[in-house]
């Protein structure tokens, strides 16, 4: 899931006009998958996703999407993970969007 998350989020940000760089980046992305077990429910395993974007200069979060219990274990597939990641980043602004509050993004 880590590799797929990196690939999908990079594709989505590239489609919005951002360029992936190894050094001197304005921001970086962290995706956190949670697998939760609920023994008292019919849907025993549930997945949640958090995507956070951090300002590289300050290491502070400036944008966050949280999708709690986005799908259960029976629904897990690479396609479902891909769709969920794209959904999480859906409202992130395009590069050059003057109405956004992105730090140092040009």
N, C-alpha and C positions, 0 to 999 in steps of 0.2 A: 504494500500500500504506500510505503514511503516513496519508492521510485515512481510509481504511477502518479502520486500526488505532485511530485516535482515536475514531471512531464506535462501534466494537464495544466497546472497553474502557470508554468512558463509559456505554454501555448496561448492561454487566455490573455496573459499580460502582453505578450508579443502582438497579439491581434489588436490590442488597444494602443499600440504604438510605443511600448516600452522595450528596451533592449536588454537582454541578459548580459551582465558583466561579472567578471571575477573580482575586480578591484574597483575601489572608488564608487561604489554604488550609492544611490540616494536612499534606497530602502531594501529590505529583505523580507522574505515571506516565510512564515512558519505555519505548518498545518499539523493539527493535533487530532488524531482519531481516538475515540474512547469506545471501548467495548464493555458494555455493562450487562451484568447478569441479574435477572430478577426471578428468583425461584418461585415466587407466588403468582406469576402471570403465565398466560398461555404462550406469549412471545418471550421466551426465556432470555435470548441474547438480543441486545439492541445496540446500534452504533450511533454515535454522535460525532459531529465534526466542528472544529473551531479553526478558522483561518485568520491569522493575524499578520499585519504588515507593520514593520518596525522601521523607524527613522534610524539610519545607520549612525548618524552623528551622536544621537542621544540614547539609542537602544530603548526608546519608548514606543509603545504601540500608538499608531495614529489611525488605524482602520481595523475593524474586526467584524467578522461574520460568525455567528454561532447557529448551528443546526442541530438542536437536541433531538435525540431519538429519530433520526432521519430515515432509518430503515432497520428492519430486524434481521436476525441471522439467516433466516430462510430466504431473504431477498438478496443476500450478498452475491455480487458478481463483479468482475472488472468493469463491466458496462455501468452497473449501478454506482460504483465508486466514482467513475468518470463523470457521470451525470451529476452526482452530488457535489463534486468539486467545482464543476462549471456553475452550478446553482449558487454555491457559496460566494463566488467571485463576481456574480452577475452584476451587482450594483457598484462595482469598483469603477471609478472614472477613467476615461481614456486619457492618454498623455496629451498635455496641452489644454485640458479642460480648465478654463480659467475660474470656474465656479467651485473647484475642488479645494480641499484643505491639505493637499499633499505637501510635505516639507521638501523644499528644494527641487521638486520634480520639474523638469523642463521638457 
